């Protein structure tokens, strides 16, 4: 009887284990980012590549988006072409980075361009600012007001009136998760002011 009881208990435990829900795969909290290099004639590119994500499709999507930014500047006519990157936020399932491209084609100085990329590490989705700080319900007005206040405080002479961020502004997430909106050279102010960056006073998620 004892042997039979043990057998029944064992079968019952196996059945319960089989019926128990399988734990969901752990979502990646942070990404592993490695540096890729491209040296070809005038090109001196260092750009990021994400490796080791549990979802290969998400990883491929992220790296493809990075590759498109590289391709955007790789074939432009220039005497000097450089690319560098900086990881701005890497945690809580989000990766945000900037890629900076410098092109010199003669003249007094070259031109620098910055691109911001923010990704969901679980899906590979690339976020726009409105995905993280919805424009509805006065969100966009708050962003515009925050930038206008910083322009006034920093006393930056504008080439044109600041009329707002537009539908898809350049941005990245800072280490604390807050969005930073930025504007390209000459977009708001003279070359000497560089790429203007404006941290927003609220979290982006």
C-alpha positions in Angstrom: 0.0 0.0 0.0 2.8 2.4 0.8 4.5 1.7 -2.5 1.2 2.3 -4.3 0.7 5.6 -2.4 4.1 6.8 -3.3 3.5 5.9 -6.9 0.2 7.8 -6.9 1.8 10.8 -5.2 4.6 10.8 -7.8 2.2 10.7 -10.7 0.2 13.6 -9.1 3.3 15.8 -8.7 4.4 15.1 -12.3 0.9 16.1 -13.5 0.9 19.3 -11.5 4.4 20.2 -12.8 3.2 19.6 -16.4 0.1 21.8 -15.9 2.0 24.7 -14.3 2.4 27.7 -16.6 5.9 28.1 -18.1 7.5 31.2 -16.9 7.8 34.0 -19.6 11.2 34.5 -21.0 13.1 37.2 -19.2 13.0 40.5 -21.0 16.4 42.0 -21.6 17.0 44.9 -19.2 20.0 46.2 -21.0 21.8 45.6 -24.3 25.4 44.6 -25.1 26.7 47.2 -27.5 29.9 46.6 -29.5 31.7 48.9 -31.9 31.9 48.2 -35.6 34.5 50.0 -37.7 34.5 51.0 -41.3 37.6 52.4 -42.9 37.3 52.9 -46.6 39.1 55.7 -48.4 37.9 58.9 -46.7 35.6 57.0 -44.3 36.4 56.7 -40.7 33.3 55.2 -39.1 32.8 53.8 -35.7 29.2 52.7 -35.1 27.3 50.5 -32.7 26.0 47.0 -33.1 23.8 45.2 -30.6 24.6 41.5 -29.8 23.3 38.9 -27.4 19.6 39.7 -27.3 17.4 36.7 -26.6 15.1 37.7 -29.5 17.1 37.4 -32.7 14.4 39.2 -34.7 14.4 42.2 -32.3 18.2 42.3 -32.5 18.2 42.2 -36.3 15.6 45.0 -36.4 17.7 47.2 -34.2 20.9 46.6 -36.2 19.1 47.2 -39.5 17.9 50.6 -38.2 21.5 51.5 -37.2 22.7 50.3 -40.6 20.3 52.7 -42.4 21.8 55.6 -40.5 25.3 54.5 -41.6 24.2 54.1 -45.2 22.6 57.6 -45.1 26.1 59.2 -44.8 28.4 56.5 -46.2 27.9 57.4 -49.8 27.8 61.2 -49.6 30.6 63.0 -51.5 33.1 64.3 -49.0 36.8 64.7 -48.5 36.6 63.5 -44.9 33.7 61.5 -43.4 33.7 60.5 -39.7 31.2 58.7 -37.6 31.1 58.2 -33.8 28.4 57.1 -31.4 27.4 57.4 -27.7 25.2 55.2 -25.7 22.9 57.6 -23.8 20.6 55.2 -22.0 20.8 51.4 -21.6 18.4 49.9 -19.1 14.8 49.2 -18.2 14.4 47.4 -21.5 15.4 50.5 -23.5 18.4 51.4 -25.5 19.0 55.0 -26.6 22.0 56.2 -28.4 23.2 59.0 -30.7 25.3 58.7 -33.9 27.3 61.8 -34.9 28.5 62.2 -38.5 31.1 64.8 -39.6 31.5 65.6 -43.2 34.1 67.9 -44.8 33.7 68.9 -48.4 35.9 71.9 -48.5 35.4 75.5 -47.3 35.7 77.1 -43.9 34.4 74.1 -41.9 32.7 70.8 -42.2 29.2 69.9 -41.1 28.2 67.8 -38.2 24.9 65.9 -38.1 23.5 63.9 -35.1 20.9 61.1 -35.3 19.1 59.8 -32.2 17.8 56.2 -32.0 15.7 54.8 -29.1 14.7 51.1 -29.1 12.6 48.6 -27.2 15.0 45.8 -26.6 12.2 43.1 -26.4 10.7 43.9 -29.8 13.2 46.0 -31.6 10.7 48.8 -32.1 12.2 52.2 -32.7 10.4 54.9 -30.7 9.4 58.4 -31.8 9.2 61.1 -29.2 5.4 61.0 -29.3 5.5 57.3 -28.4 7.1 58.1 -25.1 5.7 61.6 -24.4 2.3 61.6 -26.1 1.4 64.9 -27.8 -2.3 64.6 -26.9 -3.7 66.2 -23.8 -1.3 69.1 -23.9 1.9 67.0 -24.1 3.3 68.7 -27.1 2.5 72.1 -25.7 4.5 71.2 -22.6 7.5 70.2 -24.6 7.4 73.4 -26.7 7.1 75.5 -23.5 10.0 73.7 -21.9 12.2 74.3 -24.9 11.1 78.0 -25.3 11.9 78.6 -21.6 15.4 77.1 -22.0 16.1 79.2 -25.1 15.1 82.3 -23.2 17.2 81.4 -20.2 20.3 80.6 -22.3 19.8 83.8 -24.3 20.5 82.1 -27.6 20.0 84.4 -30.6 17.8 82.5 -33.1 18.0 82.5 -36.9 14.2 82.1 -37.0 11.4 82.0 -34.5 11.0 78.8 -32.6 7.6 77.5 -33.6 7.6 74.2 -31.8 9.2 70.7 -32.2 7.3 69.5 -35.3 5.9 66.1 -35.8 9.0 64.0 -35.4 11.8 65.9 -33.6 15.3 64.4 -33.0 15.7 63.1 -29.5 17.4 60.6 -27.2 16.9 59.4 -23.7 19.3 60.6 -21.0 20.7 58.1 -18.4 17.8 59.0 -16.1 15.2 58.2 -18.7 14.3 61.8 -19.5 14.0 62.8 -23.2 16.5 65.3 -24.6 15.3 67.0 -27.8 18.0 68.4 -30.1 18.3 70.5 -33.2 20.8 70.3 -36.0 23.3 73.0 -36.9 21.6 76.0 -38.4 18.2 74.6 -37.6 17.7 77.2 -34.9 20.9 79.1 -34.3 24.2 80.0 -35.9 27.0 77.4 -36.4 28.9 78.6 -33.4 26.2 77.3 -31.1 26.5 73.8 -32.3 23.8 71.1 -32.0 21.4 72.5 -29.5 20.1 70.1 -26.8 17.2 70.6 -24.5 16.5 68.2 -21.6 12.8 67.9 -20.9 11.6 68.1 -17.3 9.6 64.9 -17.3 10.2 61.2 -17.8 9.9 59.7 -21.2 8.0 56.5 -20.2 
